[in-house]
Amino acid sequence: MNENELRRFLMAFYRWREEAEGAAQRCSRTRMLFLCLLLRFTGMRSGEAFCFDDVNDLDAATGEAIAGVHGKRTIPLSPRSMKKLEELSVSPFVLREKGRLCRMDPGYVRRVFEARGRDAGLTFRVNPSMLRRARESELLRMGMAQEAVAYMLGRGADPGGTVLQEARRKILGWEQEQGVGRHNCFRGKVQDVKRTRCCARITLRTDSGLLLRILCTARTGARLSLAPGMQIAASFRAMHGQRHHQLHQGHRQCLWPALLHHGGKGHRVLCLRRL
């Protein structure tokens, strides 16, 4: 499941929850959404998620979730992820189910996931383990150490405090970078690059086939060394004033202006990076 497919799947899940009628259905669908987001944000196994205690295993003070059936491990969460889980766990529709929000029939969960995948227009059957694999790919894209990823997924030993602290910084930095909203982050392949003395014009085709044109400074284009066929990501929001934003490439940073053009409108790009 790629990023675009994951976004469509989660949007279908939210719509399904909002369409609930009656207190019992709202309770059931809120619990199901909580389980879905728990899997999406932590990457834990389905069996671990079904045993998750939403009262004792979710620590808002430290920003961590506790996972594991035989051996416990702590998984760092971003503030936004923690906030979404907390909002669902204190919903008035699930107060009677506190502490057992995730105690559901695995067969029913699989059927709901498959149905939401169909609602999203996906051509394959969605199952809970796909969210785990999607989270693993996301953690690796953040540049997180492999031993930290293995620990968070329950495949390796505790790598130590320094590695986990760095993992937390990566997660927080990733959220800040994507702060404009996940729906405003586009990933795709460079189709064409045209350079002049003062700027570079980049044509990007997303995984869904959307064609975007990005205008950036010649210096930015030179630093990224962009060429047709490269995978890049661009995050943007509606333009408000003339501001410069940071460009992250590995450990190097510079200030740069860039615009994304689509539908005849200009949007300020917040981040442009190679994948």
N, C-alpha and C positions, 0 to 999 in steps of 0.2 A: 504494500500500500504506500503510494508516494504521498507527498505533502498535500497536493491538490485533492486527491481521493480522501485523505484523512479529514481535510477541512469539510468536504461535502458530506461525509459520513456524520461528523459531529453536528453539522447544521441540521441534518435530518433528525438526529437524536433530540436536539433542542426543540425543533418544531413538533415532534411527536409528544414531547413532554408538555408543551404549551397547549396542545389540543386535548388534554385529559379532561374528562367530565366527571364530577363527583369527587368526594374526599378520598374514597378508596382507590380510585384510579390515579389521582394525583399523588397519593402516597406511594403506590407501586412504581409509577414512572419516575418519581423523584429519586427513589432508591436505585432504580436501574441507571439513571443518569449519573448518580454518585459513583456507582461501581464502574461505569464506563470511563469517567474522568479519572478515577483512581488508577485504573489500568493505564490510561493514556499518560498521566503525569509521573507515575512511578516506574512503569515497566515491570511490575511484579507479576509472578505467575498467577494463573486463574485460581489455582488451589489456595494460594496465599491470600488472594483478594477475598475469596469466599469466607475466610477465617478472620478477616480484618475487623478489628474493634474500633468503630468510629469515635468512641469516647476516650479510650486509653492509648490507642495507637496513632493518634493524630495530635502532634504537639505544635500549636501555633506559636508558642514562645520561642522555640528553637527553629521553627520552620522545617520540621522533619516528620516523616511518616515511618512507622516501625513495621517491618515486614518479616515474614519467615514463619514456618510452621515448627520445624525442629530447632533451628538456630535463628535468633533474632538479628536483624541488621537495620541500620538507620539509613533512610533515603532522603537526601536534602531536596526540598521543594522551593520553587520560586515564590515570592510573596503573592503574585497573582494566582498561581495554582492553588496555594493554600487558602486564599480568600474564596475561590470558587467552591472548593470542597467544604469549607466551613459554612458558607451560605446554604448549601444543600443540606448539610448535617443538622442545622438548626431550623430548618423549614418547619412551620407549624403543622404541615401535613405528615411529618415523620416523627413527631415527638414521642409517640408510643412505641416506636421501633428503635429508639436510641440504643446504641451498643450492638445492634444486630442489623444494621442497614444492608450489609452485604451478604447476609445469610439467605441465599436464594438457590433455587433449583438450577443446576448447571445446564440441563437440557432446555429449560425455559429461557435462560440467558442466551444460549446459542441461537435459539429461534428468533429472539428479539433482535439480536445483532444482525442476523441474516435479513430480517425484514427491513431494518433501517438501511442496510446496504442497498436493498432493492429500491427503497424510497429515494436514495441518493443517486440512483441511476448507475450504480457500479455493476460491472459485468461478471463479478466473481462473488463467491460466498464469503462474507465477512465473519470472522470468529474472534473471540477475545485475544487469542495469541498474536493476532496481527497488530494489535495496539502495542504489545510488548516489543515486537520487532521494529515497529515504527519509532518507538521511543529510543531503542538502541541506536538506530540510524541517526536520530536527532542528536543524541549525546556525542556520537563520534563526529558529527558535523560541527559541533561546538568546539572541537579540538581537545576534548577531555581525554585524559590518560586512559589507556586500555584497562589497566588494573582497577581504576576507579569505576569504569563502566561495568567490568566483570563483577565487582563487589556489589554495585547497586542492583544488578540483575540477579544476584544470588549465585553467581558462577565462580566466584573467587573469594579469597580470604580478605580480611580487613587490611587495606594498604597502608593504614596509618593516618594520623591526624593531618599531616602536611598535605598529602595527596587529596584528602577529602575536603580540606579547606580550599584548595585550588579548584576542586570540582564545584564547590558552592559558588566561588567567584565566577566560574564559567557560566553556571546556570543564571546567576544574577545579571551578568553582562549580556548574555543572550536575550534575556527578557527586556533589558533596557534597549538593546538594539532593535528588538521587535516591538518596542513600545507603541508604535503607531497602530498596532493591531495585526494579528496574523493574516487577516483577509487582505491586507495591503502589502504583503510580501510576495513578490513574484520571482520564481526560479525558472530558468530556461537556458537555451543554447544561443550563443551569439551567431547571428546570421550574416552580419556585415559590419565592418568598421571603416568609417571614412574620417580621415584626419586632415585638419588644416593647421595653419600656424597658431591659431588661438583656441581651437576646440576639437573635440572628437564626437562624431555622431555614431551611436551604437544601435543596431537593430537587434532586438531580442525576441525570440519566439518561445513562449512558455510551453509547458508540457501539455496544456489544454489546447494549444494552437493559436493563442492570442498573440498578436504582433504588436510590440511596443518599441518606441524609438526614444533613446536616451541621449541627451546632449550634456556633455561634461567638458571640463577644461582639458586642454592638450596635455597639461602636466599630469592630471589624473589618468588620462588614457595611457600615457607613457609609463606611469608607475605600475598600472595593472597589467601592462603588456597584453592587452586583449587581442584576440584573433578569432576568426570564424571557427565554430565548433567547440569553443570553450563553454563551460557551464558557469553561470554567474547568478547572483541573486540581487534584487533591487527592492528596497523598502521605501515607501513614499506615503505622503498624505497631501491634502489640498494645500496649496502654497499660501503662506501667511507672511508677508514681508520679505525682505531681502536678507536672508541669513545664510551663514556658512555652517556646514555640518562636518562631523568627523568621518573620515574614511579609514576603515580598518583593513589592513592587509598584513596578516601575520602579527608581528610585534611592532610594525611601523604604522605611524599615524600622520595624517596631514589634514589641513582644512581645505575644503573644496566646495564649489557650487555645482550643482547638476540639476537638470530638469528632465522629467519624463513626459512625453507627449502622447496622448491617446484621446481619440474622440474630439480633436481640436482644442483640448485644454492642456494647460501646463501645470504640472504638479512638482513640488519640491521633493527631490530624492533625499532620503535621510541616510541611506547606506547602500553602497554598491561594492560587492566583493566577489572574488573568485571562489568557486567551490572545489 
